[in-house]
Amino acid sequence: MGADGEVKKVVAMGLDDKIDNKAEELGGKVKEDVGKKTDDEDLEAEGKADQTAANLKQAGEKVKDAFKS
């Protein structure tokens, strides 16, 4: 495989990671909101933790992107 194929594979993997991280963040937001509405503090905390984890992963992706440029 040539360099173009390798670049496309890396870009696709990075995009997949970004989509997964955003989905995790949104899922965490939903959990947090449901926890608030149902007075389920554990679910609310789990949602916040999911959002934090997703945000950290997104920050890591941004750092990787900065070094690719």
C-alpha positions as protocol buffer text, in pm:
chain_id: "A"
residue {
  index: 1
  type: MET
  ca { x: 0 y: 0 z: 0 }
}
residue {
  index: 2
  type: GLY
  ca { x: 132 y: 344 z: -86 }
}
residue {
  index: 3
  type: ALA
  ca { x: 161 y: 649 z: 132 }
}
residue {
  index: 4
  type: ASP
  ca { x: -180 y: 778 z: 22 }
}
residue {
  index: 5
  type: GLY
  ca { x: -352 y: 463 z: 148 }
}
residue {
  index: 6
  type: GLU
  ca { x: -171 y: 486 z: 480 }
}
residue {
  index: 7
  type: VAL
  ca { x: -269 y: 852 z: 525 }
}
residue {
  index: 8
  type: LYS
  ca { x: -634 y: 774 z: 448 }
}
residue {
  index: 9
  type: LYS
  ca { x: -628 y: 489 z: 701 }
}
residue {
  index: 10
  type: VAL
  ca { x: -485 y: 716 z: 974 }
}
residue {
  index: 11
  type: VAL
  ca { x: -736 y: 991 z: 896 }
}
residue {
  index: 12
  type: ALA
  ca { x: -1024 y: 743 z: 902 }
}
residue {
  index: 13
  type: MET
  ca { x: -906 y: 599 z: 1234 }
}
residue {
  index: 14
  type: GLY
  ca { x: -880 y: 949 z: 1379 }
}
residue {
  index: 15
  type: LEU
  ca { x: -1228 y: 1035 z: 1257 }
}
residue {
  index: 16
  type: ASP
  ca { x: -1367 y: 712 z: 1402 }
}
residue {
  index: 17
  type: ASP
  ca { x: -1210 y: 797 z: 1738 }
}
residue {
  index: 18
  type: LYS
  ca { x: -1357 y: 1147 z: 1731 }
}
residue {
  index: 19
  type: ILE
  ca { x: -1704 y: 1011 z: 1651 }
}
residue {
  index: 20
  type: ASP
  ca { x: -1677 y: 753 z: 1930 }
}
residue {
  index: 21
  type: ASN
  ca { x: -1565 y: 1018 z: 2177 }
}
residue {
  index: 22
  type: LYS
  ca { x: -1850 y: 1251 z: 2083 }
}
residue {
  index: 23
  type: ALA
  ca { x: -2100 y: 965 z: 2116 }
}
residue {
  index: 24
  type: GLU
  ca { x: -1960 y: 885 z: 2462 }
}
residue {
  index: 25
  type: GLU
  ca { x: -1991 y: 1251 z: 2560 }
}
residue {
  index: 26
  type: LEU
  ca { x: -2350 y: 1272 z: 2440 }
}
residue {
  index: 27
  type: GLY
  ca { x: -2437 y: 944 z: 2612 }
}
residue {
  index: 28
  type: GLY
  ca { x: -2293 y: 1082 z: 2933 }
}
residue {
  index: 29
  type: LYS
  ca { x: -2503 y: 1396 z: 2896 }
}
residue {
  index: 30
  type: VAL
  ca { x: -2817 y: 1184 z: 2855 }
}
residue {
  index: 31
  type: LYS
  ca { x: -2728 y: 978 z: 3165 }
}
residue {
  index: 32
  type: GLU
  ca { x: -2665 y: 1295 z: 3363 }
}
residue {
  index: 33
  type: ASP
  ca { x: -2998 y: 1448 z: 3257 }
}
residue {
  index: 34
  type: VAL
  ca { x: -3194 y: 1128 z: 3330 }
}
residue {
  index: 35
  type: GLY
  ca { x: -3020 y: 1102 z: 3667 }
}
residue {
  index: 36
  type: LYS
  ca { x: -3119 y: 1459 z: 3751 }
}
residue {
  index: 37
  type: LYS
  ca { x: -3480 y: 1409 z: 3646 }
}
residue {
  index: 38
  type: THR
  ca { x: -3516 y: 1081 z: 3838 }
}
residue {
  index: 39
  type: ASP
  ca { x: -3314 y: 1191 z: 4142 }
}
residue {
  index: 40
  type: ASP
  ca { x: -3066 y: 909 z: 4072 }
}
residue {
  index: 41
  type: GLU
  ca { x: -2739 y: 1054 z: 4196 }
}
residue {
  index: 42
  type: ASP
  ca { x: -2539 y: 748 z: 4088 }
}
residue {
  index: 43
  type: LEU
  ca { x: -2662 y: 772 z: 3729 }
}
residue {
  index: 44
  type: GLU
  ca { x: -2599 y: 1145 z: 3727 }
}
residue {
  index: 45
  type: ALA
  ca { x: -2243 y: 1092 z: 3853 }
}
residue {
  index: 46
  type: GLU
  ca { x: -2186 y: 817 z: 3597 }
}
residue {
  index: 47
  type: GLY
  ca { x: -2300 y: 1053 z: 3323 }
}
residue {
  index: 48
  type: LYS
  ca { x: -2062 y: 1323 z: 3440 }
}
residue {
  index: 49
  type: ALA
  ca { x: -1778 y: 1069 z: 3453 }
}
residue {
  index: 50
  type: ASP
  ca { x: -1855 y: 954 z: 3098 }
}
residue {
  index: 51
  type: GLN
  ca { x: -1847 y: 1314 z: 2977 }
}
residue {
  index: 52
  type: THR
  ca { x: -1516 y: 1378 z: 3152 }
}
residue {
  index: 53
  type: ALA
  ca { x: -1360 y: 1066 z: 3001 }
}
residue {
  index: 54
  type: ALA
  ca { x: -1482 y: 1164 z: 2655 }
}
residue {
  index: 55
  type: ASN
  ca { x: -1350 y: 1518 z: 2694 }
}
residue {
  index: 56
  type: LEU
  ca { x: -1007 y: 1386 z: 2797 }
}
residue {
  index: 57
  type: LYS
  ca { x: -1001 y: 1159 z: 2493 }
}
residue {
  index: 58
  type: GLN
  ca { x: -1101 y: 1452 z: 2271 }
}
residue {
  index: 59
  type: ALA
  ca { x: -817 y: 1658 z: 2417 }
}
residue {
  index: 60
  type: GLY
  ca { x: -577 y: 1375 z: 2336 }
}
residue {
  index: 61
  type: GLU
  ca { x: -705 y: 1368 z: 1979 }
}
residue {
  index: 62
  type: LYS
  ca { x: -645 y: 1742 z: 1949 }
}
residue {
  index: 63
  type: VAL
  ca { x: -287 y: 1696 z: 2069 }
}
residue {
  index: 64
  type: LYS
  ca { x: -232 y: 1418 z: 1815 }
}
residue {
  index: 65
  type: ASP
  ca { x: -381 y: 1640 z: 1543 }
}
residue {
  index: 66
  type: ALA
  ca { x: -147 y: 1923 z: 1637 }
}
residue {
  index: 67
  type: PHE
  ca { x: 156 y: 1697 z: 1589 }
}
residue {
  index: 68
  type: LYS
  ca { x: 29 y: 1567 z: 1254 }
}
residue {
  index: 69
  type: SER
  ca { x: 27 y: 1917 z: 1105 }
}
